[in-house]
Amino acid sequence: MADVTLYTTESCPFCMRAKAFLDQRGVAYEEIFISRADHAGRERLVAETGGYTFPQVIINGRSIGGWDQLSALDRAGELDALLA
């Protein structure tokens, strides 16, 4: 099974969608919560993923982006291969 990391923050509807999506598919993931006030955490997020928005999804060390990219990979039929 893939190594999945999900960066989230508070009151984030896209984070909730991504978590529910992964939960429904039985995908285990590590959730890393970064408070909106945690500026150092945000800097680490950008350095690791290149993204500043939440959520940020990493699969097997590859940053795939956020909810829009996660759902687009699923619609394109490419997500299962990444998660295998």
C-alpha positions in Angstrom: 0.0 0.0 0.0 1.1 3.6 -0.7 2.6 5.9 1.8 0.2 8.9 1.9 0.6 12.1 3.8 -2.2 14.7 4.1 -1.4 18.2 5.3 -4.5 19.9 6.8 -5.6 22.9 8.7 -8.6 24.0 10.7 -12.0 24.8 9.1 -10.9 23.6 5.7 -13.7 22.1 3.7 -11.3 20.8 1.0 -9.3 19.0 3.8 -12.5 17.4 5.0 -13.4 16.3 1.5 -9.9 14.8 0.9 -10.0 12.9 4.3 -13.5 11.6 3.6 -12.5 10.5 0.1 -9.4 8.6 1.4 -11.4 7.1 4.3 -14.1 5.9 2.0 -11.5 4.1 -0.1 -9.8 2.6 2.9 -6.6 4.5 2.2 -4.4 4.9 5.3 -2.7 8.2 5.6 -0.7 10.3 8.0 -2.4 13.6 8.7 -0.2 16.5 9.6 -2.1 19.4 11.0 -0.7 22.9 10.5 -2.5 25.7 12.3 -3.2 28.8 10.2 -1.1 30.8 12.7 1.9 28.5 12.4 4.0 30.4 9.9 7.0 28.1 10.3 4.8 25.2 9.6 3.5 26.9 6.4 7.1 27.5 5.3 7.9 23.8 5.8 4.7 22.9 3.8 5.8 25.1 0.9 9.3 23.8 1.0 8.1 20.2 0.9 5.2 20.4 -1.4 5.6 23.6 -3.4 2.0 24.4 -2.4 0.7 27.0 0.1 -3.0 25.9 0.2 -4.7 23.1 2.1 -4.9 20.2 1.8 -1.6 19.1 0.3 -1.4 15.4 -0.6 1.8 13.4 -0.9 1.8 9.9 -2.3 5.0 7.8 -2.0 7.0 11.0 -1.6 5.4 12.7 -4.6 3.5 15.9 -4.0 0.3 15.7 -6.1 -1.3 18.9 -5.0 -4.6 19.5 -3.2 -8.2 18.3 -3.3 -8.7 19.3 -7.0 -5.7 17.4 -8.1 -6.6 14.3 -6.0 -10.1 14.2 -7.4 -8.8 14.8 -10.9 -6.4 11.9 -10.7 -9.3 9.7 -9.5 -11.6 10.8 -12.4 -8.8 10.2 -14.9 -8.3 6.7 -13.5 -4.8 7.3 -12.5 -5.1 7.4 -8.7 -5.4 3.7 -8.1 -2.0 3.1 -9.8 -0.4 5.7 -7.5 -2.0 4.1 -4.4 -1.1 0.5 -5.3 
